[in-house]
């Protein structure tokens, strides 16, 4: 969940997603845009969808990512549910598209903007569900914070 | 896609977002006028201020005609950021409160820099919640800051300082190499536990499927308990190695007689105590053998939760030796030595004579001596013992100050 884990936090990823959506809007409107955020978001998505270690006997998703990514995958790919490998492949595909958005057509940009907004909404919902707003909720666990005992 | 933000409601909504960020920035300016005992908290404020200045500028630079969906997203993001960091501002404000034991800042910061990273910064504060806690370099705007908080009522109690060792452990756990090794071992243990109880695990997956969790998601859900429990074990071992018996006494002070609630992210209270005792024995740490007598186990939960915990606990149990070694090896590599028993005895004798230690005992050694004194005097909780208790606290604080002075004189010599 945290920077030190290699993957960005859910909060940081949500920030990148909304910033990318804004830049894609600028592109649609023909305004000057800051394309660096697309590379940052693409890189962050790649890191969240890679296994923690190649040597582990089974793959698992970092806490905080599985639910939003699965919701996003199901909504965007019109599927009922998704396995980890399917979700990873979907995130990787989108990450590759984002990395190339600066040179892509406007149609492709509109689709990516839809992805960014959906990703952002899914992550915001996840943070609220995790207790991101009420960090001392006892049973709820805010990944940013931790303590010597369960309250 | 929805309509564009060419209507009054959306314009006003964006105006509200700007006003909220402006109010937040005003509050930071107000806080920056506070009297900070250490620079770290002030520097944390600067980072937060810079970030929200950028956020305010980006709000101002939004295209004039922007989709409603986008405005909603921007407003959600602003609210989330404000929500997270308003709490951090409160934490920073409370770090200036004179009830805090400012003397422990430097030795703890040196420790954190030694075992986490040489450029890390530390903010010690308090919270109006009876839980020691930390933000272990997990705040996006403050990636190089370790924030450690004590319950407000305990923030002046030096004897609870060893629990900071556990909180620092959470930051060390984020070291890529340590966490990866621990997770590799945990996944192997997990696979072995499942293989040995495949039928039982399949039944659990069926039960979880009824809760609309597919098999992979269910397994991820169960395994997250393993990783979180191991982080707690790692942090306990780290705190114990650094602070010796004082960690056990502070732990007991705070959590006795065990938890009435089992959080899936923590080992059961009795298991946690057993791991501590075993580790203390392995490290040769002497402590009162009756310290954890009668420690209570939390009540059982529902069937599915108990089954999740069964598999998680089994995997944790098999991984504890590796996690323990990771913690101890890391500390040894960083050159951290456990408290010295001869130094503890010397400091303890000084306390008995009502004088602070003048020979540069380490923070853990001073705390171990303090706990020994307190326990030998029956806990110093009677009204007529309050002056003696206050004196003990002052002796420890003064010893820490003298130690810091001697260290600096030696460094400057």
Interface residues (C-beta under 8 A of the other chain):
Chain A: X1 X2 X3 X4 X5 X6 X8 X9 X11 X12 X14 X15 X18 X19 X21 X22 X25 X26 X29 X31 X52 X53 X55 X56 X57 X58 X60 X61 X63 X66 X67 X70 X81 X83 X84 X110 X114 X117 X120 X121 X124 X127 X132 X133 X135 X136 X138 X139 X141 X143 X144 X145 X146 X147 X148 X149 X150 X151
Chain B: X1 X58 X62 X63 X65 X66 X67 X69 X70 X73 X74 X76 X77 X80 X81 X83 X84 X87 X127 X129 X130 X131 X132 X133 X134 X135 X136 X137 X138 X139 X140 X143 X163 X166 X167 X170 X174 X175 X176 X179 X180 X183 X184 X187 X188 X190 X191 X214 X216 X217 X219 X220 X223 X224 X227 X228 X231 X235 X251 X254 X255 X259 X261 X262 X263 X265 X266
